[in-house]
Amino acid sequence: MDSAAPLLDTAFWLTVAGIIALIALSAFFSGSETALTASSRGKLHAQADKGSKGAQVALRITEDNERLIGSVLLGNNLVNILAASLATALFTRLFGESGVALATLVMTVLVLVFAEVLPKTYAITNPETASSLVSRPIRLAVIVFAPVVGAVRMLVRGMLSVFGVQTDPTRNILSLREEIAGTLALGHSAGMVEKEDRDRLLGALDLSDRTVEEVMRHRSQIEMVDADAPPAEIVAQALDSSHTRLPAYKDDPENVIGVLHTRDLMREVHRLVVEEGEGRFDAIARLDVMRVARAAYFVPETTALDEQMRQFLHRRTHFALVVDEYGALHGLITLEDILEEIVGEIEDEFDTHPEPGLERTEAGDVLVDGAMTIRDFNRATDWALPDDVANTVAGLVIHEAQTIPAEGQVFHFHGFRFEVVAREVNRVTSLRVRPV
């Protein structure tokens, strides 16, 4: 006992206190790294808007992640190495040569539990709160370690450049859009986000990546008015149509000279019948369609949907004719078509012709109309058919088959089995699809 007493002197207790303090610092650096990298910048912005100074500092220091991580890792390694050195010296003094192994074991347990797992668990559970708390001292550490971190960054970039790797610390690894999309997908898989909500939000995000050509109504499906037809026929067609706007052409359907709005047409008929006081049929016979037709609005097929929606709102119109690169009529698009990419199919009491749909069979197959867009098909089934080479399911099959398939033909690609159920002339009208 007498020989052991001098070992427990002031130096011993100072060393123990130093080791504890260094482990606490290691826990601080470890937790700070996790909190600042796991915190949502959106939530930090919300806290900063409410007046949180810590959140404001956290936003500033996370703008340069490379500098932040370098400073935190430098501080963490310094305190861990110093704590391990002090522990080795202390245990060697107490237990001799076996103290090295004992110090390694004890420090491993202490650092793992108290300096890594515990602080990081708290930080990952409350990342924004923890970020606000540690942001100011971490900012000080970033300033103090700046010269060393700067030298290390230059060394690392130089070594990476030897292997042809270029780094850009100002660029986020994931764009904001991809981050939101990933969060929605994760939330849906965890059951926290409904499929309909996910589809709407992703639809809004995708508007900038989708073009008018992908969602327009093809010219073969456009209901048009012949401007040279008798006025009574034009009035009857307008009243029988489920659409309020009808393109008017002259001589050839490609030669669109205006757009006839049912309200404008009825207003003109009312003026002729009531205001002029003439007979009903005589008044309609004197109807000049081009007098009430509005100028056609043409847009290129490559216009992005978000830009086209802005144009609709700016021009205060909901209807546009789509032309290809040669100026030929390709189809038409409405504001409703763009909104349907976000909220899904919009139907009213005048929609007498339902959009192409799908039907699930008891065998697990899906019977789908060939004209259904791949995007709508994926949203309805939660599958992932590629939509970069074709807009419709039938178009995808024709593209992959490199021919117009016959009824009964079966194809396998992209992990799915496609069977042609029906075909009309050169158009595939129905398919049976199932995962392989």
C-alpha positions as CSV (number, residue, x, y, z in Angstrom):
1,M,0.0,0.0,0.0
2,D,2.9,2.4,0.8
3,S,4.4,1.9,-2.6
4,A,1.1,2.5,-4.4
5,A,0.3,5.6,-2.5
6,P,2.8,7.9,-4.4
7,L,1.1,6.8,-7.6
8,L,-2.1,8.5,-6.6
9,D,-0.6,11.9,-6.4
10,T,-1.7,15.2,-7.9
11,A,-0.3,14.3,-11.3
12,F,-2.4,11.2,-11.4
13,W,-5.6,13.0,-10.7
14,L,-4.8,15.8,-13.1
15,T,-4.2,13.2,-15.8
16,V,-7.5,11.5,-15.1
17,A,-9.3,14.8,-15.2
18,G,-7.5,15.6,-18.5
19,I,-8.6,12.3,-20.0
20,I,-12.3,12.9,-19.0
21,A,-12.2,16.5,-20.4
22,L,-10.7,15.2,-23.7
23,I,-13.4,12.5,-24.0
24,A,-16.0,15.2,-23.4
25,L,-14.4,17.3,-26.1
26,S,-14.4,14.2,-28.4
27,A,-18.0,13.7,-27.7
28,F,-18.7,17.4,-28.6
29,F,-16.9,17.1,-31.9
30,S,-18.5,13.8,-32.8
31,G,-22.0,15.0,-32.0
32,S,-21.4,18.3,-33.8
33,E,-20.3,16.6,-37.0
34,T,-23.4,14.4,-37.0
35,A,-25.8,17.2,-36.1
36,L,-24.5,19.6,-38.7
37,T,-24.4,17.1,-41.5
38,A,-27.7,15.5,-40.7
39,S,-29.7,18.6,-40.1
40,S,-32.2,19.9,-42.7
41,R,-31.3,23.3,-44.1
42,G,-34.9,23.9,-44.7
43,K,-35.7,23.4,-41.0
44,L,-32.7,25.5,-40.0
45,H,-34.0,28.3,-42.3
46,A,-37.4,28.0,-40.5
47,Q,-35.8,28.4,-37.1
48,A,-33.6,31.2,-38.3
49,D,-36.7,33.1,-39.6
50,K,-38.1,32.8,-36.1
51,G,-35.1,34.5,-34.7
52,S,-32.8,31.6,-33.7
53,K,-29.2,32.9,-33.7
54,G,-27.8,29.4,-33.4
55,A,-29.7,28.3,-36.5
56,Q,-28.4,31.3,-38.4
57,V,-24.8,30.4,-37.5
58,A,-25.4,26.8,-38.4
59,L,-26.6,27.8,-41.8
60,R,-23.5,29.9,-42.5
61,I,-20.9,27.3,-41.4
62,T,-22.6,24.5,-43.3
63,E,-22.3,26.4,-46.6
64,D,-18.8,25.1,-46.9
65,N,-19.1,21.4,-45.8
66,E,-15.5,20.6,-46.7
67,R,-14.1,23.2,-44.4
68,L,-16.5,22.3,-41.7
69,I,-15.8,18.6,-41.8
70,G,-12.1,19.2,-41.9
71,S,-12.1,21.4,-38.8
72,V,-14.4,19.0,-36.8
73,L,-12.3,16.0,-37.8
74,L,-9.1,17.8,-37.0
75,G,-10.4,18.7,-33.5
76,N,-11.8,15.2,-32.9
77,N,-8.5,13.5,-33.9
78,L,-6.4,15.8,-31.8
79,V,-8.4,15.2,-28.6
80,N,-8.7,11.4,-29.2
81,I,-5.0,11.0,-29.8
82,L,-4.1,13.1,-26.8
83,A,-6.6,11.2,-24.6
84,A,-5.1,7.9,-25.7
85,S,-1.6,9.1,-25.1
86,L,-2.4,10.3,-21.6
87,A,-4.2,7.0,-20.8
88,T,-1.3,5.0,-22.1
89,A,1.1,6.9,-19.9
90,L,-1.2,6.6,-16.9
91,F,-1.8,2.9,-17.2
92,T,1.9,2.2,-17.9
93,R,2.7,4.0,-14.7
94,L,0.2,1.9,-12.8
95,F,0.6,-1.5,-14.4
96,G,3.9,-1.4,-16.2
97,E,4.3,-2.9,-19.7
98,S,0.8,-4.5,-19.6
99,G,-0.7,-1.0,-19.2
100,V,-0.5,-0.4,-22.9
101,A,-2.9,-3.2,-23.8
102,L,-5.1,-2.2,-20.8
103,A,-5.1,1.5,-21.9
104,T,-6.1,0.5,-25.4
105,L,-9.0,-1.6,-24.2
106,V,-10.3,1.0,-21.7
107,M,-10.0,3.9,-24.1
108,T,-11.7,2.0,-26.9
109,V,-14.7,1.4,-24.7
110,L,-14.8,4.9,-23.3
111,V,-14.4,6.6,-26.7
112,L,-16.9,4.2,-28.4
113,V,-19.6,4.6,-25.8
114,F,-19.2,8.2,-24.5
115,A,-17.4,10.0,-27.4
116,E,-19.1,8.3,-30.4
117,V,-22.3,6.4,-29.9
118,L,-23.9,8.5,-27.2
119,P,-23.4,12.0,-28.7
120,K,-24.1,10.8,-32.2
121,T,-27.3,9.1,-31.2
122,Y,-28.5,12.3,-29.5
123,A,-27.5,14.4,-32.5
124,I,-29.2,12.2,-35.1
125,T,-32.3,12.2,-33.0
126,N,-32.5,16.0,-32.6
127,P,-30.2,17.3,-35.5
128,E,-31.6,20.9,-35.8
129,T,-31.7,21.5,-32.0
130,A,-28.2,20.1,-31.6
131,S,-26.9,22.1,-34.6
132,S,-28.2,25.4,-33.0
133,L,-26.5,24.5,-29.7
134,V,-23.1,23.7,-31.1
135,S,-22.9,26.1,-34.0
136,R,-21.2,29.0,-32.2
137,P,-18.3,27.0,-30.6
138,I,-17.9,25.0,-33.9
139,R,-17.6,28.3,-35.8
140,L,-14.8,29.3,-33.4
141,A,-13.1,25.9,-34.0
142,V,-13.4,26.5,-37.8
143,I,-11.7,29.9,-37.5
144,V,-8.9,28.6,-35.3
145,F,-8.2,25.5,-37.4
146,A,-8.6,27.4,-40.7
147,P,-4.8,27.5,-41.6
148,V,-4.3,23.8,-40.9
149,V,-7.5,22.8,-42.7
150,G,-6.6,25.0,-45.7
151,A,-3.3,23.3,-46.0
152,V,-4.9,19.8,-45.7
153,R,-7.5,20.7,-48.3
154,M,-4.8,21.7,-50.8
155,L,-2.9,18.5,-50.1
156,V,-6.0,16.4,-50.6
157,R,-7.0,18.1,-53.8
158,G,-3.5,17.7,-55.2
159,M,-3.5,14.0,-54.4
160,L,-7.0,13.6,-55.9
161,S,-6.1,15.5,-59.1
162,V,-3.3,13.0,-59.7
163,F,-6.1,10.4,-60.2
164,G,-8.2,12.8,-62.3
165,V,-10.7,13.5,-59.5
166,Q,-11.9,17.1,-59.3
167,T,-13.7,18.4,-56.2
168,D,-16.1,21.3,-55.9
169,P,-16.9,22.1,-52.3
170,T,-19.5,24.7,-53.2
171,R,-21.7,22.1,-55.1
172,N,-24.1,20.0,-53.1
173,I,-23.8,16.2,-53.7
174,L,-27.6,16.1,-54.3
175,S,-29.6,18.9,-55.7
176,L,-32.5,20.3,-53.7
177,R,-35.0,18.7,-56.1
178,E,-33.4,15.2,-55.7
179,E,-33.3,15.7,-51.9
180,I,-37.0,16.4,-51.8
181,A,-37.8,13.5,-54.1
182,G,-35.7,11.2,-52.0
183,T,-37.4,12.3,-48.8
184,L,-40.8,11.8,-50.4
185,A,-39.9,8.3,-51.5
186,L,-38.5,7.4,-48.1
187,G,-41.6,8.8,-46.4
188,H,-43.9,6.8,-48.7
189,S,-42.0,3.6,-48.1
190,A,-42.2,4.2,-44.4
191,G,-45.9,4.8,-44.5
192,M,-45.7,8.5,-43.5
193,V,-46.6,9.9,-46.9
194,E,-49.7,8.8,-48.9
195,K,-49.1,7.7,-52.5
196,E,-51.5,10.5,-53.8
197,D,-49.6,13.2,-51.9
198,R,-46.2,11.8,-53.1
199,D,-47.4,11.8,-56.7
200,R,-48.7,15.3,-56.5
201,L,-45.5,16.7,-55.1
202,L,-43.3,14.8,-57.4
203,G,-45.5,15.9,-60.3
204,A,-45.0,19.5,-59.4
205,L,-41.2,19.0,-59.2
206,D,-41.1,17.3,-62.6
207,L,-42.7,20.1,-64.5
208,S,-39.4,21.6,-65.4
209,D,-38.1,18.3,-66.8
210,R,-41.1,17.5,-68.9
211,T,-42.1,19.1,-72.3
212,V,-45.3,20.0,-73.9
213,E,-44.9,17.1,-76.4
214,E,-45.2,14.6,-73.6
215,V,-48.6,15.6,-72.3
216,M,-50.3,17.2,-75.3
217,R,-53.3,15.8,-77.0
218,H,-52.2,14.4,-80.4
219,R,-53.7,16.1,-83.5
220,S,-55.5,12.8,-84.4
221,Q,-57.6,13.4,-81.2
222,I,-58.3,17.1,-81.8
223,E,-61.9,18.1,-82.5
224,M,-61.9,20.9,-85.1
225,V,-64.3,23.2,-86.8
226,D,-64.4,23.7,-90.6
227,A,-64.7,27.5,-91.0
228,D,-66.3,27.0,-94.4
229,A,-69.1,24.8,-93.0
230,P,-72.6,26.2,-92.8
231,P,-73.1,28.3,-89.6
232,A,-75.9,26.1,-88.4
233,E,-73.6,23.0,-88.5
234,I,-70.9,24.9,-86.6
235,V,-73.3,26.0,-83.9
236,A,-74.6,22.4,-83.6
237,Q,-71.1,21.0,-83.4
238,A,-70.1,23.5,-80.7
239,L,-73.2,22.7,-78.6
240,D,-72.6,18.9,-79.0
241,S,-68.9,19.1,-78.1
242,S,-67.6,18.5,-74.6
243,H,-65.0,21.2,-75.2
244,T,-65.5,24.9,-74.9
245,R,-62.7,25.8,-77.3
246,L,-62.5,24.4,-80.8
247,P,-59.7,25.2,-83.4
248,A,-61.1,26.4,-86.7
249,Y,-59.4,25.6,-89.9
250,K,-59.8,26.5,-93.6
251,D,-59.4,24.2,-96.5
252,D,-57.0,21.9,-94.6
253,P,-56.9,20.8,-90.9
254,E,-53.3,21.9,-90.9
255,N,-54.3,25.4,-91.7
256,V,-55.7,26.6,-88.3
257,I,-56.9,30.1,-88.6
258,G,-58.4,30.7,-85.2
259,V,-59.9,29.2,-82.0
260,L,-63.7,29.3,-81.6
261,H,-64.9,29.7,-78.0
262,T,-68.4,28.5,-77.3
263,R,-69.2,31.5,-75.2
264,D,-68.2,33.9,-77.9
265,L,-70.2,31.9,-80.4
266,M,-73.3,31.9,-78.3
267,R,-72.9,35.6,-77.6
268,E,-72.8,36.4,-81.3
269,V,-75.8,34.1,-81.9
270,H,-77.7,36.0,-79.2
271,R,-76.8,39.3,-80.7
272,L,-78.1,38.3,-84.2
273,V,-81.3,36.7,-82.9
274,V,-82.3,39.1,-80.2
275,E,-80.7,42.4,-80.8
276,E,-81.3,42.5,-84.5
277,G,-84.8,41.0,-84.1
278,E,-84.6,38.8,-87.1
279,G,-85.9,35.3,-87.6
280,R,-83.9,32.6,-85.9
281,F,-82.7,30.7,-88.9
282,D,-82.0,33.8,-90.9
283,A,-79.9,35.2,-88.1
284,I,-77.8,32.0,-87.7
285,A,-77.3,31.9,-91.5
286,R,-75.7,35.3,-91.3
287,L,-73.3,34.2,-88.6
288,D,-69.6,35.0,-89.4
289,V,-67.5,32.4,-87.6
290,M,-64.3,34.3,-88.1
291,R,-65.7,37.4,-86.5
292,V,-65.9,35.7,-83.2
293,A,-62.9,33.4,-83.5
294,R,-59.9,34.3,-81.5
295,A,-56.3,34.3,-82.7
296,A,-54.6,30.9,-82.4
297,Y,-51.8,30.6,-79.9
298,F,-49.0,28.4,-81.1
299,V,-46.2,26.9,-79.0
300,P,-43.2,24.6,-79.8
301,E,-43.4,21.1,-78.7
302,T,-40.1,21.4,-76.8
303,T,-41.4,24.0,-74.3
304,A,-41.0,22.9,-70.7
305,L,-44.3,22.5,-68.8
306,D,-43.4,24.9,-66.0
307,E,-42.6,27.6,-68.6
308,Q,-45.8,26.8,-70.5
309,M,-47.8,27.2,-67.4
310,R,-46.3,30.6,-66.7
311,Q,-47.1,31.6,-70.2
312,F,-50.7,30.5,-69.8
313,L,-51.0,32.5,-66.6
314,H,-49.3,35.5,-68.2
315,R,-51.4,35.5,-71.3
316,R,-54.6,34.7,-69.4
317,T,-55.4,31.8,-71.7
318,H,-55.8,28.1,-71.2
319,F,-55.4,26.8,-74.7
320,A,-52.5,26.5,-77.1
321,L,-51.8,24.6,-80.4
322,V,-48.5,22.7,-80.5
323,V,-46.3,22.7,-83.6
324,D,-43.1,20.8,-84.4
325,E,-39.8,22.1,-85.7
326,Y,-41.2,22.5,-89.2
327,G,-44.2,24.5,-88.0
328,A,-46.7,21.6,-88.7
329,L,-49.6,21.1,-86.3
330,H,-48.6,18.4,-83.8
331,G,-51.3,18.6,-81.2
332,L,-52.8,20.9,-78.5
333,I,-52.3,21.5,-74.8
334,T,-54.4,23.2,-72.2
335,L,-53.7,24.4,-68.7
336,E,-55.8,21.5,-67.4
337,D,-53.4,19.1,-69.1
338,I,-50.5,20.6,-67.1
339,L,-52.5,20.6,-63.8
340,E,-53.3,16.9,-64.4
341,E,-49.6,16.1,-64.2
342,I,-49.8,17.3,-60.6
343,V,-53.2,16.4,-59.3
344,G,-54.1,13.5,-61.6
345,E,-57.0,13.1,-63.9
346,I,-59.6,15.9,-63.8
347,E,-63.0,15.0,-65.0
348,D,-66.3,16.9,-65.1
349,E,-69.9,16.1,-66.2
350,F,-69.0,16.8,-69.8
351,D,-66.2,14.3,-70.1
352,T,-68.0,11.6,-72.0
353,H,-64.8,10.0,-73.4
354,P,-62.8,8.6,-70.5
355,E,-59.0,8.8,-70.8
356,P,-57.1,5.6,-71.5
357,G,-57.0,3.5,-68.4
358,L,-55.9,0.2,-67.0
359,E,-57.5,-2.8,-65.3
360,R,-55.9,-5.3,-63.0
361,T,-56.6,-9.0,-63.4
362,E,-56.8,-11.7,-60.8
363,A,-53.6,-13.3,-62.2
364,G,-51.7,-10.1,-61.3
365,D,-51.5,-8.8,-64.9
366,V,-52.4,-5.3,-65.9
367,L,-54.5,-4.7,-69.0
368,V,-53.6,-1.2,-70.2
369,D,-54.7,0.9,-73.1
370,G,-51.8,1.4,-75.5
371,A,-52.4,5.2,-75.6
372,M,-51.9,5.6,-71.9
373,T,-48.8,7.6,-71.1
374,I,-46.0,5.8,-69.3
375,R,-45.9,8.4,-66.6
376,D,-49.6,7.8,-65.8
377,F,-49.0,4.0,-65.9
378,N,-46.1,4.3,-63.5
379,R,-48.1,6.4,-61.1
380,A,-51.1,4.0,-61.2
381,T,-49.0,0.8,-60.7
382,D,-46.0,2.1,-58.8
383,W,-43.8,0.5,-61.4
384,A,-40.9,2.1,-63.1
385,L,-41.1,1.8,-66.9
386,P,-38.6,4.1,-68.6
387,D,-40.2,7.2,-70.2
388,D,-37.2,8.7,-71.9
389,V,-37.7,6.9,-75.3
390,A,-41.5,7.0,-75.7
391,N,-44.5,8.7,-74.2
392,T,-47.0,5.9,-74.3
393,V,-46.9,2.2,-73.3
394,A,-47.6,1.2,-76.9
395,G,-44.8,3.5,-78.0
396,L,-42.4,1.9,-75.7
397,V,-43.3,-1.6,-77.0
398,I,-42.9,-0.4,-80.6
399,H,-39.6,1.2,-79.8
400,E,-38.1,-1.8,-78.1
401,A,-39.5,-4.3,-80.7
402,Q,-38.3,-2.1,-83.6
403,T,-41.5,-3.1,-85.4
404,I,-45.3,-2.8,-85.1
405,P,-46.2,-6.0,-83.3
406,A,-49.1,-8.3,-84.2
407,E,-51.8,-9.4,-81.8
408,G,-50.6,-12.2,-79.4
409,Q,-46.9,-11.3,-79.7
410,V,-45.0,-11.3,-76.4
411,F,-41.9,-9.2,-75.5
412,H,-39.7,-9.1,-72.4
413,F,-37.7,-6.0,-71.6
414,H,-37.0,-3.7,-68.6
415,G,-38.0,-6.5,-66.2
416,F,-41.6,-6.7,-67.6
417,R,-43.6,-9.0,-69.9
418,F,-45.6,-7.3,-72.6
419,E,-48.3,-9.1,-74.5
420,V,-50.1,-7.4,-77.4
421,V,-53.8,-8.0,-76.8
422,A,-55.4,-5.8,-79.6
423,R,-54.2,-3.8,-82.6
424,E,-56.1,-1.6,-85.0
425,V,-54.4,-1.0,-88.3
426,N,-50.9,0.3,-87.2
427,R,-51.9,1.2,-83.7
428,V,-51.5,-1.0,-80.6
429,T,-54.6,-0.5,-78.6
430,S,-54.3,-2.9,-75.7
431,L,-51.5,-4.6,-73.8
432,R,-51.2,-7.1,-71.0
433,V,-48.2,-6.2,-68.7
434,R,-46.8,-7.9,-65.7
435,P,-43.4,-8.0,-63.9
436,V,-41.1,-10.8,-64.9
